[in-house]
Amino acid sequence: MYAVIKTGGKQYRVNPGEEVKIEKLPGEVGDPVNFSQVLLAADGENVKVGKPYLDGAKVTGSITRHGSGKKVVVLKYKRRKGFRKNVGHRQHFTQIRIEDIII
């Protein structure tokens, strides 16, 4: 069984028992999280597709940790001007353990 959920402007394919890194959510480690924007749910041959979301479908999980991703280096450079600028960015994330998919 799997589902496709939408959160943080992105779509994720999730299975029960799986851990997923998503955009940062408010809450503490161990807090429950519910995702009601379920786009698709499949159980073997039975596939349900929402228009755009499935009515009554829900994915539940819990927060396992918060963190920051790897550093992305952005280098700005203009030739013949002596201009160089080095900027780094680390995106914050929340790791979620998917517990159940309710269709």
N, C-alpha and C positions, 0 to 999 in steps of 0.2 A: 504494500500500500504506500502511495506517495501523494503529495499535493504540491501545487505551485502557489506560493503566497507572494503578496506584494507588501513591502515595507521599505521605508527610506528611499522611495523612488526607484527601487530595483525589484526584480523578481527572483525568487529562490525556489529551487526544487528541494523538498524536504521529505525525510522518512522518519518514522518513529525511532527514537534511540540515537539519532544522529545529532552531532554538534555543528552549528552553523555560525559563522561570523557575519554579523549584520551591522548596519549603521548604528551609532550609539543611541541607546534608549535610556530614559531615566529609570532609576530603581537600584536596589542593592542586590548583592549576590544572594541567590536563593529565592528571590521574589518571583512569583508566577507571572507569565506573560501570555496574553491571548491575541491571536491574529484572526480577525474576522474577514479580511480581504483575501479570500481564497478564490483563485482564478480557475483552478482545475484540481480535480481529485480523481484518483484511479485506484481501483482494487482489483488487480488481475485484468480480466476482460471488461469489467464494468468501469467505464470512463465517463465522468460528468464534467462538462465545460460550462462555466458561468457566462452571463451576458450582462455586465462584465464580471460580476462576482456570483458565487454560489449562495443561494439563500439558505440560511441556517447552518452553513458549514463553518467550522472553527478549528484552528490549530492551537494547541496549548503547549506550553513549554516553561522552562525556568531559566533564569540568568545564572550562568556558571562563572563568568568573569568579565571584567572590563579591561581594556588595554589600548595600545597604540600599535598601528601597523608599521611596516618597514619604512624607512625614510625615502622619500622621493626627492631627488635633487633637481632643481630647476636652475639652469645656467643661462643668464642673459648676457649677450655679447654684441657689441657693435664694432665692426671693423674700422680700423684707422682712427679711432676716437679715443682709445685707451679706456673704454668703458667695459667693465666686467662686474657682474653681480651674481653671487652664488646664494641661492635661497633653498632651504630644505622644508619639507612638510611631512608630518606624520598624522595620518587619519586615525581618529578614535573609532573604536568598534566595541560591540557587546557580543559576547559569545553566548549562544542560547542552546540548551539541550531540548530537543523536540520530544515531548512525552506522548501526545495523542493527537490523532486526526479524527475529528467528528464530522461526519457527512450528514 
